[in-house]
Amino acid sequence: MTNSLSALMRPLAALALVATAGCAMVDPYARPGIWRPMGSNEMNFELQVARAADLVKGRGVDDDADGNTAAAAVDRLQRDKVKPLPSTGISSVGQSGATGSSGGS
């Protein structure tokens, strides 16, 4: 029984090898004459940087950045004491006669 199993496995292994050998022809990036994305992500990243020197060494935050102000805003949000937005008179989005009903029945 072992000899018959071995005799069956050899042709199956050879068939599997032949079947996978053609996979390179199916891969769209492996075909000749096709664009290959080599280094395109890095180039795109470099094009989006404001200063090329920032890729080598970063820089600190601006002088007008205030961590205390940001921390206070987060604290108010967590305590549910958010300050209302100032009224500019340009738009009143969300303030037009809301009565509390959701409109459903």
C-alpha positions as CSV (number, residue, x, y, z in Angstrom):
1,M,0.0,0.0,0.0
2,T,2.9,2.4,0.7
3,N,4.3,1.9,-2.8
4,S,1.0,2.7,-4.4
5,L,0.6,5.8,-2.3
6,S,4.2,6.9,-3.1
7,A,3.5,6.3,-6.8
8,L,0.4,8.5,-6.6
9,M,2.2,11.3,-4.7
10,R,5.0,11.8,-7.2
11,P,2.8,12.8,-10.2
12,L,0.7,15.0,-7.9
13,A,3.7,16.8,-6.6
14,A,5.0,17.3,-10.1
15,L,1.7,18.6,-11.2
16,A,1.6,21.0,-8.3
17,L,5.1,22.2,-9.2
18,V,4.2,22.8,-12.8
19,A,0.9,24.6,-11.8
20,T,2.6,27.0,-9.5
21,A,5.5,27.8,-11.9
22,G,3.2,29.9,-14.1
23,C,2.1,32.2,-11.3
24,A,4.7,34.8,-12.2
25,M,3.0,35.4,-15.5
26,V,-0.3,36.2,-13.7
27,D,1.2,38.7,-11.3
28,P,0.6,42.1,-12.9
29,Y,3.8,43.6,-11.4
30,A,6.0,40.8,-12.7
31,R,5.1,41.1,-16.4
32,P,7.6,42.9,-18.6
33,G,6.7,46.4,-19.6
34,I,4.5,47.1,-16.6
35,W,5.1,50.0,-14.2
36,R,6.6,48.9,-10.9
37,P,5.9,50.9,-7.7
38,M,9.5,50.9,-6.5
39,G,10.1,53.7,-4.1
40,S,6.8,55.5,-5.0
41,N,5.6,55.7,-1.4
42,E,8.8,57.2,-0.2
43,M,8.8,59.7,-3.1
44,N,5.2,60.7,-2.3
45,F,6.1,61.2,1.3
46,E,9.1,63.4,0.5
47,L,7.0,65.5,-1.8
48,Q,4.5,66.2,0.9
49,V,7.0,67.5,3.5
50,A,7.2,71.2,3.9
51,R,10.9,71.3,4.5
52,A,13.2,68.5,3.3
53,A,15.3,68.9,6.5
54,D,12.3,67.7,8.5
55,L,12.9,64.2,7.1
56,V,16.3,64.1,8.8
57,K,15.6,65.9,12.0
58,G,12.2,67.0,13.3
59,R,11.5,70.4,14.8
60,G,9.6,71.5,17.9
61,V,6.2,73.1,18.2
62,D,5.5,76.7,17.4
63,D,6.1,79.2,20.2
64,D,2.4,80.1,20.3
65,A,1.3,76.5,21.1
66,D,0.0,76.2,24.6
67,G,-0.5,72.8,26.2
68,N,-2.3,74.2,29.2
69,T,-5.1,75.6,26.9
70,A,-5.5,72.3,25.2
71,A,-5.5,70.4,28.5
72,A,-8.2,72.7,29.9
73,A,-10.4,72.1,26.8
74,V,-10.1,68.3,27.3
75,D,-10.9,68.7,31.0
76,R,-14.0,70.7,30.2
77,L,-15.1,68.1,27.7
78,Q,-14.6,65.2,30.2
79,R,-16.6,67.1,32.9
80,D,-19.4,68.0,30.4
81,K,-18.8,71.7,30.9
82,V,-18.0,72.6,27.3
83,K,-18.2,76.3,26.5
84,P,-20.8,77.3,23.8
85,L,-19.5,78.6,20.5
86,P,-19.7,82.4,20.1
87,S,-22.7,83.7,18.1
88,T,-21.4,85.2,14.9
89,G,-24.8,85.9,13.3
90,I,-23.7,84.2,10.1
91,S,-25.5,80.9,10.6
92,S,-27.7,79.3,13.2
93,V,-27.1,75.6,12.4
94,G,-28.8,73.3,14.9
95,Q,-30.7,76.1,16.7
96,S,-33.9,76.4,14.6
97,G,-36.8,75.5,16.9
98,A,-35.8,72.1,18.1
99,T,-38.5,70.9,20.5
100,G,-37.0,67.6,21.6
101,S,-39.1,65.3,19.5
102,S,-37.2,63.1,17.1
103,G,-39.8,63.2,14.3
104,G,-40.6,59.5,14.6
105,S,-43.8,58.1,15.8
